[in-house]
Amino acid sequence: MSNFVYYISSDKIGNQDPELGKVLMRNLFRKLTEASQKPSHLLFVERGVHLLLPEFEAFEALEQLQAEGIKLLACQTCLDFYGIREKIQVGEVSNMPDIIQALHASDKVISL
């Protein structure tokens, strides 16, 4: 595994067309399962935590990435804000100190 992380603060990529943004996010995770280099962590904050719900179209890709050893950390405050802490089915409930630690330990942060 490489020493980089994805910081995911939205349930879509970009701000122009929401439907296209959701398709792009879905495709990102599906293609990431096939990538030769993978991040050490996927960090989910703000609306990004919604991607950890089973209705996300690329949920299986997230399960596969987690099974490969990639840490999926979900912001506890964000989960509680949206009332979905008990509904996520992949990843782990985390806190800001752990998210900060993962950011500091990485050589590169890719923000989505």
N, C-alpha and C positions, 0 to 999 in steps of 0.2 A: 504494500500500500504506500502511496505517496504521502508526503507531508503537506497536504493542503486540505482546506475545508470549503464546503458550500454553506453560505449564510443565506437562509431562505426566509424572506420577510413578507412574502406574498403568495397567494394561491395561483398566480399567473405570472408570465414573463411579459414585461413591458406595460405601457399605460395607454396605448392607443385603442385597441380593439379587445375588450374583455374576453370574448369567445376565442379569438385567435390566441390570446395570451394563455388561456387554459389548455389549448391544444399544444402549444409550445412547451408548457411545463410538463404535460403528460409525456410528450416525446423525449424531453430531456432525460427523465428518469428511465424510460425504456431503453434509450440508447446508452445511458450510463452503465447499464448492466452488461453491455457488450464492450465497453471501453477498456483499453489496455491499462490505463492509469485510472485509479479510483481514489477518491478522497478518504481521509481517515475518519471524517465526521460529516454528517449533514445536520446543520443547526437550524431548527425551526422556531421562528418568533413571529409575532404579530399574526396576520392572516395566514401565514405559512403553516401554522399548526393544523389548519383544516386539511392539509394534504395527508395527514396521518389517520384520517377517518377511512373506514372501509369503502365508502362510496367514491373515493378518488379513483379515477379511471386507470391510474398507473400504480394502484395499491400493491399489486403483485410484484412490481419492480422494486418497490421499497422493501417488501418482505425479503426478496432475493438479496438486495444489497445488505440488509441487516444480517442475513444468514452468512454472507461472505465476510462478516466481521466489521463492517462499517458501522460506527456508532451513530444512531439517530437520536438526537437530543431535542426534546420539546420544552419550551419555556413554560414553566408551571404557572406563572402569572398570566400568560397569554391564554393558556388552556382554561384557567379559572374565569378569566374575563369573558370568554365566549361560552362558558358552561359546557365544555366538551372533554374535560379531563378524564372522565370515566368512559368516554366513547372511543378514545383512540385505541387502535388495535395493533399498532406497530410503533417501534421506538420506545423511548423511556422518558418519563417525566423528569425534568431536570430543573436547575435553577441558574440564575445569572452568574454566580461565581464559577460554576462548571462550564458554562458557555464561554465566559471570558478566558478561562484556563485553556480551553480548546483553541480559541482564537490566538492567544499568545504563543501557544506551542507550535502553531503551524507556520510554515514558510510563506504561505500564500492563502489569501481569503478571496473567494469568488462570491460576490454578492448578487443575489437574484431577488 
